[in-house]
């Protein structure tokens, strides 16, 4: 399994949000809160499901609710992947 990057998160966010305009996720989104990106809890749940499919990392629902930024998501996924490898 490869390491997740911010660009991977950006790609997944765009796909899960159904955004036809990826400009909403352009630029430095590392520390931008999901709420500011217009990303709601349903879209985050979809993102978690997509991450499980692509990276084999399951994010519990209660943990998904605690995530605030794309950087937190990347760190969580990469940390979990490191523990399982």
GIVENMO-V858622 format. One record per residue. N is the residue number from 1. PSI is psi in degrees with one decimal (NA if undefined). Layout:
# GIVENMO-V858622
N,PSI
N,PSI
This chain:
# GIVENMO-V858622
1,140.4
2,163.4
3,137.6
4,140.0
5,170.9
6,-36.1
7,-35.1
8,-43.7
9,-43.7
10,-46.3
11,-44.4
12,-41.0
13,-44.9
14,-44.4
15,-42.2
16,-29.1
17,-12.7
18,22.3
19,126.3
20,-17.8
21,97.3
22,-7.7
23,-26.6
24,-25.0
25,15.1
26,162.4
27,-162.6
28,102.3
29,3.1
30,-56.9
31,9.0
32,130.0
33,144.7
34,-38.0
35,-41.7
36,-27.9
37,-2.6
38,24.7
39,117.2
40,177.5
41,-33.7
42,-43.0
43,-35.3
44,-36.8
45,-41.3
46,-39.4
47,-44.1
48,-40.1
49,-41.0
50,-39.9
51,-40.6
52,-41.0
53,-45.3
54,-34.9
55,-8.5
56,18.6
57,118.3
58,128.9
59,114.7
60,146.1
61,-42.4
62,-30.3
63,-37.1
64,-42.0
65,-24.4
66,-17.8
67,133.2
68,-30.7
69,158.9
70,-36.4
71,-41.7
72,-39.5
73,-47.1
74,-47.1
75,-39.7
76,-48.9
77,-47.6
78,-36.1
79,-41.8
80,-39.9
81,-39.4
82,-35.0
83,-26.5
84,-8.0
85,NA
